[in-house]
Amino acid sequence: MDWPFICWVSWSLSLQLPESIMADSNTYIFLDFETGSKNKYNTQPTQLAAVAIDKRTGEILPDSEFSSYIKPIFDEEECKKKGVAVIEDKALKITKITIEQLKEAPPLKDVWNNFCGYVNRYNPSKSQWSAPIMAGFNINNFDKEIIRRIAGVKPYNFGPFDKEYQECTLFHPFKRWDIMEDVQKWMESNRDMRSISMDSLREYFSMSKDNAHNAIIDVKQGAAILGKFLKLYRHYLQYTEFKDCFKGHPEFGG
């Protein structure tokens, strides 16, 4: 195990962001979908959860939890007609969500409308530039596409959606934080990591595995990891000089 990483794990638990460092003005919304199958282009979401992260402390904001199961389409013919995948038993076994829970859950449109209202609570000027920043684990390869489908692709089209750029407009237009990419960079030479999966991170960070793959547990644990990286980067920013760092460089200096 690398010594610098051990140090980071130990001291970043209590490190508060210095007030002198400019924090991002947008709130981070750490979100996660549980789904009924693997293919992001046709899977049906079965749960959506999120928490908001304080931009200065890196901690979860009080009373910022959002979580709801989602009633999917069960009928196979209806799934085929609407171009969505049927709910797979294997997926339910992983998420530990029961058919009974899904049958009693609100439909996707209602959950999505509630979620949009939740996200907009953290958009002070109601503009795209003050909109919250989407955050999560593997969101660039999975959750982002599900959001795009819900907002602007049949059979959903629930909005808000920019047809020109084919993107949901609920979040900031280009800022995004996927902690899977941070983990990949920091753990590339760490031989103690089995993989960069969330389950491997739980094992490595000694996080509880109770109710893992329940979206609300996943977002709380993921948000805690994001908070560590946030503090780490801002800590090192105080001791790293970027301005004029290539001045006088024989190839890149200007």
Buried (B, 14 or more C-beta within 10 A) or exposed (E): EEEEBEEBBEEBEEBEBEEEEEBBEBBBBBBBBBBBBEEBEBBBBBBBBBBBBBBBBBBBBEEBBBBBBBBBBBEEEEBEEBEBBBBBEEBBEEBEBEEEBBEEBBEBEBBBEBBBEBBBEBBEEEEBEBBBBBBBBBBBEBBBBBBBBBBBBEEBEBBBBBEEEEBBBBBBEEBBBBBBBBBEEBBEEEEEBEEBBBEBBBBBEEBEEEEBBBBBBBBBBBBBBBBBBBBBEBBEEEEEEEEEEEEEEEEEEE
